[in-house]
Amino acid sequence: MSQEKPVTEEKEKKPNLLKSWWSMQWLTGNMNYFMFLCLLAVLYIANGHMADKTIRDINKTQKELKELQFEYKTLKSEVMFKSEEAQVLQAAEPLGLKISTDMPQRLQQQNWKPAEAKK
């Protein structure tokens, strides 16, 4: 019988301990700490969302950059092709332009003096 009393006393102490642990006075005394923890949790979640948004923006910019690089290379190859002599001649033919068979003439500049200003 003496062994049963301490067991019942321990059972009685546990609920009293829980009541004192979660008492209203203890909760209101630690309210600032709980608010601080909630603020940290909100900041942590917001930081995660901002990081995800930044990663999405970086991926979008990289995709646009690749598309612009492909477009640049395509246009550059087209310009190189169209600037070949045969392509230029073919494009100028409908306009009536042809290669001149005459030798070019060299022009020489004479000493030129401006007209004297009137007095």
C-alpha positions in Angstrom: 0.0 0.0 0.0 2.8 2.4 0.6 3.9 1.9 -3.0 0.6 3.1 -4.4 0.6 6.5 -2.7 3.7 7.9 -4.5 2.3 6.7 -7.8 -0.9 8.6 -7.2 1.0 11.6 -6.0 3.1 11.6 -9.3 -0.1 11.4 -11.3 -1.5 14.3 -9.4 1.7 16.4 -9.8 1.7 16.0 -13.6 -1.6 17.7 -14.3 -0.7 20.5 -11.8 2.6 20.9 -13.6 0.8 21.2 -17.0 -1.7 23.6 -15.6 1.1 25.8 -14.2 3.1 25.5 -17.4 0.2 26.7 -19.7 -1.3 29.1 -17.3 -2.6 32.4 -18.6 -0.1 34.4 -16.7 2.8 32.4 -18.3 1.3 32.9 -21.8 0.8 36.6 -21.4 4.3 37.0 -19.9 5.9 35.3 -23.0 3.6 37.0 -25.6 6.5 39.2 -26.9 8.6 36.1 -27.5 5.7 34.4 -29.4 5.2 37.5 -31.5 8.9 37.6 -32.3 8.8 34.0 -33.4 5.7 34.7 -35.6 7.5 37.6 -37.2 10.5 35.5 -37.9 8.3 32.8 -39.5 6.6 35.4 -41.7 10.0 36.9 -42.8 11.3 33.4 -43.6 8.3 32.6 -45.8 8.5 36.0 -47.5 12.2 35.5 -48.2 11.5 32.1 -49.8 8.8 33.6 -52.1 11.2 36.4 -53.1 13.9 33.9 -53.9 11.5 31.9 -56.0 10.4 35.0 -57.9 14.1 36.1 -58.5 14.9 32.6 -59.9 11.9 32.8 -62.2 13.0 36.2 -63.4 16.5 35.0 -64.0 15.3 32.0 -66.0 13.0 34.2 -68.1 15.9 36.6 -68.9 18.2 33.7 -69.8 15.5 32.3 -72.2 15.1 35.8 -73.8 18.8 36.1 -74.1 19.1 32.7 -75.9 16.3 33.7 -78.3 18.0 37.0 -79.1 21.4 35.2 -79.7 19.7 32.9 -82.1 18.0 35.8 -83.9 21.4 37.7 -84.1 23.2 34.7 -85.6 20.4 34.2 -88.1 20.4 37.8 -89.2 24.2 37.9 -89.4 24.3 34.9 -91.6 21.6 36.4 -93.9 23.6 39.7 -94.2 26.8 37.8 -94.9 25.0 35.8 -97.6 23.3 38.8 -99.2 26.6 40.9 -99.2 28.4 38.4 -101.5 29.1 39.8 -104.9 26.9 37.4 -106.8 23.9 38.1 -104.5 24.5 41.9 -104.9 24.6 41.6 -108.7 21.4 39.5 -108.7 19.6 42.0 -106.5 20.8 45.0 -108.7 19.8 43.4 -112.0 16.1 44.2 -111.8 17.0 47.9 -111.2 19.0 47.9 -114.5 22.4 48.2 -112.8 25.3 46.2 -114.3 29.0 45.9 -113.8 30.9 48.5 -115.7 33.4 47.2 -118.2 35.2 50.6 -118.5 38.3 51.1 -116.5 37.9 53.6 -113.6 39.3 57.1 -114.2 41.4 58.8 -111.6 40.4 62.3 -110.8 43.0 64.8 -109.7 42.3 67.9 -107.7 43.6 71.2 -109.0 44.7 73.9 -106.6 41.4 75.7 -106.0 41.2 79.2 -104.5 38.0 80.6 -103.1 36.7 83.8 -104.6 37.8 86.9 -102.7 35.2 88.4 -100.6 33.8 91.8 -101.7 34.9 94.8 -99.8 
